[in-house]
């Protein structure tokens, strides 16, 4: 009676060993670090490494450790002074094309890193960092959509030989002025049937000297446009945050037109604002083959239907003003090789609207050039535009196509990355900024740790005094329970916040509830005259249903909190849920195993220390 088979002890020992290993990284702390990456995510070459090493050596700054990856280097330092000096030197050496962000990096030993053991991710309220509230310019998104409609309407009228006076934005809509009533009737028929301007309500309006069509955005289209702009901006901001190497950023919608960005561990707020505040977009435009780009650049005489751009190498490129497709219509981009020639290429996928516009253009322009223009707004009125690719149209295409004419696989990879990182659907403005310093974060950690320890020690003392040997068994289980919670948080990559610490404190109190029920049941069985062995067995067996009911109902409440709650509530629900699962395991299986080792088997027991 009261004896576990050997395999159960092996299983318990294995679980405890795994929990201890994955909880271990949390005792090693963090290093002060400077993370360096290319602003556009390109692979770092040997020249980059030698330039940084020489610059740091010249200033007599030595890194504690250097973690090297293809797209980023992480330089670790022993002091804040060395970290700050190194950041300044690296930025001065590499220039604006690279990002040198101050950060905190886990000091986990390589042996633990090799098996995927990582410390818990601390939230903004514990680790320190920056909080941004960003306003999405929905009026700009609306204006961009109206501009696309204007290009589409002009193209439809030109393709069907309908003469018009002007097509322009007017009073939050589009005004198309035509010369005759017959032209307006034909235009209304064509525009109403064309899917490229779906979402635009059309109405005939007579002018003093023209026959007009007024187009207004439908309410449903406006709501769809706002939601799409918001979600695309969130996606792009996640990509940009990767440049800062933040382990668990919080990027989520707030209201109808705002985005909350929280970056735990980021110390350099200026660099974070610089990256997040940039507005970038991509445009596909036709190459002007009728005029010479070099001549236009030298003379300054640019045709009215064209515009002068420059490539990354500084070469002039003359492109048509009419927009074919933009980055907001891009679904995906992947680097590869052309199956026919084996040369590097980029496969691009557009959405339905972009696919139709692209098909209409390429059908009429086989053999002619098309350029990809990268446009970036860096704040303060600074705007850069560069042609990142020019390729010839081989055959008509729409939704999926390949961009060829690239010099190397590296260039193809870089172009695909630029296309994917793509564009904010609408400009964003940082309207609120809060900084939580590392000292405040550490103070929160210390207070949270102190509260857990006080509650833990008080419970340990009470259990040991009141239940004696059985209380000590419960104390061991409680300690293991804490280790398992930390291990699970680390393994799952869940973010620990102040409300999460509150959940752990609550778990410490609740974890002994099961043992109290079991021990009181054992006492009752002994008072009823049962033998010690029978009392132990009855105590665990008869208390199980009550323990299960209590914990399952609490777990249901925690799941509901996690499902419908916001950030702080979710943090509380996560630790509470994990604590319930681990406390059920330790309070029943682990304590039963320890009690069996002490009193079970063939031992003759006349009295229990309970």
N, C-alpha and C positions, 0 to 999 in steps of 0.2 A: 504494500500500500504506500501511496505518496512517493513514487519513484518514477523519474523520467527515463525513457530509453536513451541510449547514448547519442542517437542521431539528433535528438532535441537539444542536448547540451552543445553539440557541434554546431547546430544551426544558430543557437543563441550566441555562441562565441564568435561565429563568422559575422553575424550582423553587428555585434559590438565592435569587432575589429574594423569593419568597413566604416562604421559610423565614426570611430575615433580617428581614422586616417583622413576622412573627408572633413572632419571638424578641425583638424590640426592646422590648416593654413591660416586660420583666424588668429593665431597667437603670434604671427610673424610681423604683423603691421604692414606699413606702406613706405615706399621710397618717394622722395621728391624727384620728379622727372620732367624732362622736356621731350615732347613727342614732335618729330619732324616728318612732314609728308609733303608731297607736291600738291599745290592748291587744286589741281584738277584730277588728282588721284593717280598720276602716272607712276610707272615703276622707277625706282631710284637706281641710278647707275653708280659705277665706281668713282667717277669724278665727284659726285655729290659727297661720298664718304670721305675722300681725301681732302676736299675743301673744308669740310667741317672739322676733321681731325687736326688739320694744320692751323685753322683759326683758333681752336680751343688750346692747342699747344702753345701758340704765340702769346696767349693771355694767361698761360700757366694754370689752366683749368683742367682738372682731371676728372673723368667720369668714373663713378663707382662701378658701373656695368653698362653695357650697350646691348640692347635687344634688337636684332636685325630681322626685318621682314621685307618682302618685295616692295611694298608700297609705303612703308613707314619704318623709322628708326626711333628707338626709345632710349634716351640717355638718362641714367639714374645718378643722383648726386647725394652727398651726405648732409649738405646744409642748404638753407634757403638762399644764402648769399651766392653760393656756387650755381644754384639752379637759375637764379635771376640773371647773373652775369652771363652764363652760358646761353640763355635765351636771347639776350641782347646781341651777343656776338654772332650767333647763328643767323638771326634775322638780318643783321648788317651784312654778313657774308653772302647769304643766298638770295636776298632780295625778295620782292613781292610775289614771285612765282611759287614760293614755298611757305608752308604754315609751320610755325614753331610755337606750340601751345604748352603752357605750364599745366602740369597735371600731377596726380598721385597714382603711383603704380604699385600693385601688390608685391610684397617682398617674399613671395612663396618660393621655397627652394625648388631647383629644377627637377628633383626626383618626384616631388609631389605634382608639379606641373605636367610631368610626363604622363601621369595617370588621370589627368583632368581635374585634379583637386584644386579648388579655388576658394578664396575667402568669401564670406557673405558680401553681397552688394549693399552698401549703405546708402540710404536716401539722402536727399538734400538737407534735411533737418539734422542729420547726424554727421555726414561727411563734409558739409560745406559745399559751396558751389554757387551757381547763378540761376536766377529765375527771370524769365522774360515773358511778357504778355505782348503778343504781336497782333496788330490790326491788319486784316486783309483788305486791300483797296478794291471793293466790289465794283465801284464805278469804273475803275480801269479795266476790270475784267469785262464789264458790259461794253465799254468802248472798243476793246479788242474784238469782241464778238461782232459788233456793228461794223467794224472795219472789214472783217472777213465777209460779212454779208454784202457790203458795198463792192468788194472785189468780185464776188460771185455774180451779182446783178450786172455789173459792167460786162463781165465775160459772157453771160447769157445773151445780153443785148447785142454785143459785137458778133457773137457766133451766128446769130440769126438775122444779121444785117438790119437791125432796128436802130435808127439814128436817135440819139438822145442829146439833150442840152447839158445835163449834169446829173450825177448821182452823188449825193453827199449826206452827211449826218445832219439831222435837223430836229431840234426839240425832243431829244431822247429817242429818236427814231431815224428813219432813212427816207429822204425825199428824192424821188426820181422824176425829173422834168423831161417831158417829151414834146415834140413839135406839133403832132396832130393827134386827133382822137383815134384814128385808125392805128397809129403806132402804139397808143396806150392800150387799146383793146388787145392787140397782139401780145404786147408785153405782159399784160395781166394774165392772159391765158398761159403763156410760157412760164412765168414766175410762179403761178399757183401750182403748176404741175411739177416743178423742179424740186427735188428732195434736198438739194444743197442749201436752200434757204428755208427749210422746215423750221417752224417755230417763230416765223415772222408773219404777223397779221397784215394783210394788204387791203388798202382802201383807195378808191378813186377820189381825187381832190382836184377841182378846177382852179387854175391860177389865172392871173390877169392876162398873161401872154403865153401860157403854156398849159399842157394837159399833164397833170401830175399823178403819181402814185405814192402814197405814204405808207411806209412799213413800220410797224411797232412790235417790239418784243412781246410775245405772249407771256402771261404770268407764269405758266408752267415751265416755259423755257427759261425764264429768268431765275426761278427757283432751282432748276436743274443746273444752270450755269453757275450759280453761287455754290451749290453743293460740290460740283465738280472742281471748281477753283479751290475750294477749301481743302478737299481731300488730296488733290494733286500737290498743293503747297505743303501739306503735312508729309507726303511721301518724299518730296524733294528735300525738305528740311531734315528728314531722317538721314538721307544720303549725305548731306553736308555735315551733320553732326558726327558722322563716322570719321571725318577729318580730325576731329578733336579727340578721338579715341575714348569717348565716354562709355563706360560699361553698361549702364542702365539709364539712358536718358528718358525723360517723360515728355512726350510730344503728343498733345491731344487737343481736340476741339473744345472751345468754350463759347457757348452761344452760337449765333448764326454767322459771325464773321471774325472770330478771334481764335488765336492758337496760343496755348500755353506751352512753353519750352522750359524744362528744368534740366540742368546739366550738373549732376553731382560730381564733386572732385575737381571741377574746372576752376583754376585759380585766376586765369587770365581773361577777365571779362571783356577787355577791349578786343582781343583776338576773336572771342566768341561772337561779339556783336558784328565784327567785320565779316565773318563767314556767314552768319545767319541773315544779316541785313542785305546781302547782295541779291539783286534780282537779275536772273538770267533767262534767256529764251533762245530758241533756235528757229531759223527760217530757211525754207527751200525757195530759191529764186532762180529764174532763168538767166543765162548768160547772154549779154548783148553782143551778137556776132556781127551786127551791121556797123559798129563803131569800134575804134581801137582804144583799148583801156589806157595804154601808155601815153598816147597822144592826148587823151582827155585829162590825164593826170598832169601832163606837162603844160597844157594850154589853159586848163581850167574850164574848157568848154564841154559841158556834159549835156547830152540830149535830154529833153524834158521827160521822156518816158523811162529814163535810166538813172542810175545812181552809182557813184564811185565808192568801191570798198577796197580793202587791202587784205592780202593773205597774211598768214603767220610769219612768212618770210619777208614781208614788206613789199611784195609785188602788187601792183594795181590790178583790180578786177572790176569790170563794168557790168553791172547786173540790172535787170529790169526791176522797176518799182513794184510791179504786180506780184503779190505774194502767192506762191503755189500751195504751200502747207507750212504749218508752224509746229514747234515743239510740243504744244498742248495737244496735238493730234497724234503724237507718237506713242505707240504701245510698247514696243520693244526694239532692241538693237543688239546684235551679237557679231563678234568678229569671227572670221573664218577664211576659207579659200574658195576662189571661183573654180567649180568643178571642170570647166572647159579649159581654162588656161593655167590653173594652179596658182594664180597670183592672189595676193591678199585682198580681202573684200570685207564689207560690213553688210549684214542682212538686216533690213529695216522693216518694221511692221507699223502700219498706220491704222487709225480708227476708220469708221465708215465714211465720215465726211471728208477726212483727209485723203482716203483712198480714191474717192470719186474725183476730187480736184486733181490729184496726181495723174489719174488715168486720162482725164480730159487733156491735161497738158502734154503728157508723153505721147499720146496718140498723134498729136500734131507736130511734135518736135523730135522725132527719131533722128539720131546723128548729131543733135545739138547738145550744148552743155547745160548742166544744172549745178548750182552751187549750194553749199550748206554754210549759212552765216551764223556765227555764235555771237550773241549780244549780251553784255553784262553791265548791270548798273551797280556800282560799288558804294553808292551813298555820297552825299555832298556834291551831287551833280556830276560825278565822274562816270562816264559811260565809254565802254570799249566795244568795238565791233570788228570782227575779223572773219575772213573766209577760211574755214577749216578744211574744206574739200571742194574740188570741182571735178565732175565726172561727166562723160558723155552718155546720152540716152541711147541704148542699143535697140530697144524695142519697147512698145507700149506696156506699161505696168501700172498697178493700182495699189492694193493693200500691202503686198509684200514685194520687195525689190532689193537689189544688191547695188551697193556703191563700190565701184572698182577704180582703177587708176591710182591706187595707193602704192607707196614705195616699199613698204615693209610690213611684216606682221605686227611689229610694234606700233606703227602708225595706225593700222587697222584697229588694234586693241584700244589705243588712245581715243580714236574717233568714236568707237562704240561706247566707251565710257562717257564721253562728253554727251553723246546723244541720250544715253540712259539717264545720266544725272540731270540732264535736260533743264527744264525751265519751270520757274514758278508761273502758274497760270495767271497770277495777278500780283502786283507789288505788295510787299508787306512793310509795315512800319512798327518799330519797337516803341510801344506807348508806356510800358512800365518795366522797370528793371529793379530787382532786389538781389543783394549779395549776402550770402551767409558765409561768414568767415570761418576758416578751419578752427579758430579758437572757440567760437560759439558751438560749432559742431562737436568738438571734443568735450566741451562742457556738458552738452546734451548726452553724449555717450557716457561720460563719467556718472552723471546723475541716474541715467537709465540702468547702468551696470550696478550702481550702488543700491538702487531700489530692488533689482533682481536678487542681489546677494543678501540684502537684509531679509527679504521675504523667504529666501531659500534657507538661510541659517536659522531663522525663527522656527520654520516648519521642521527642520532637522532636529532641533533641540526638543521641541514639543513631542515629536514622534518617538524619539529615543527615550525620553523620560516616561511617557505615558504607556508606550507599548513595548518597551525594553528591547529584547532581541528582535522581535518582529518589527519594532519601530526602526531599528538599525537596518534591517532588510529593506524596509520602505524607503529609508534615506538613500541607500545605494541605488534603488530603482529611480528615485527622484533625480539623483545626479546623472545617471545614464539617460534619463528622459531629456534633460537639458542638452546633453551632448548630442543626442539624436536629433533634436530640433535644430540645433546649429548645423549639423551635418546635412540635414534635408534642405535647409535654406541655402546652404552653399552649393549643393548638388543641383538644385532646381534653378539656381540663379535668381531667386526671389529677392526683392529689395526690402531691406530691413529699415523701418522708419520708427519714429517715436511711438506712434500707435501700435506698431508691431511689437515693440518692447512691452507695451501695456498688455498685449495679448500673451506674451511669454510670462509676465508676472501673474496674470490670471491663471495661466496653465499650471504654474507652480503650486498655486493654492488648490486648484481642481485635481491635480495629479494624485494627491493623497486621498481624495474622496473615496476612490475605489478601494484603497487599502483599509481605510477606516471602516467601510462597510464589511469587508472580508474579515477584519480582525474582530469587530464587534460580533459578527456571526459566529466566529470560532469561540469567543468567550461565552456566548449564549449556549452553544452546543456543550461546552464543558460544564456549565451550570446545570444543564439538563442531565448530566451524568454520563455523557459519552466519553469514550477513550480519547486521548490526545490525537492519535492518528486519524480516528474517525471524525473528530472535530475539525481537523485541518481540511480533510477531504470535503466534509459538508459545508464548511465555511466558504471555500472557493466555488463549489458547485452551485450552492443555493444563492449566493450573492451575484452570480454572473448575470442573470437576467435583469436584475435591477441596475447593475452597472452599465450594461449594454443599452438599456432604455434611456438612461440619463445622458449618456454620451452621444447617442445617435440623435436625440432631439437637439442637443447643443450643436452638433455638427451640421444639422439641417439649418439651424439659425445662422451659423457661420457661412454656409454656402449661399444663403439668401443675401447676407451682407455683402459677400464678394460679388455676387451677380449684379446687384442693383446699387451698390455703394460707389462712392467716388474714391479718389486716391488714398487718403488717410484711412477711410473705413476698410478699403480693400487690404491695406497693410495689416490692420488689426485682424481681419478675417483670415488672412493667410496663416499667421502665426498661431491663431486660435485653432484652426483646422488641423494644422500639423501637430500641435500640442495634444489635441484630443486623440489622434491616431497613435502617436508615440506613447502617451500615458496609458492608453488601453493595453498596449503591448507590454510595457514595462511593469505596470501595476498588476497584471494578471500572470503573464507567462514568465517574466523574469523573477518576480518575487516568489512565485510557486516553485521555480527551479531552485532558488536559493534556500527556501524553506525545506524543500525535499532533500537538499544536500545536508542540511543541519539536523533535521528530525526524521526524514523519511527512510525508505528502504527497510532493512531488518533491525534498525535500532530499537531498543526497548526504551520507551519514553514514558515516564510516570507523571511528568509535570511540564507544562509549556511556560516559557518566559514571556508571557503576554498580559 
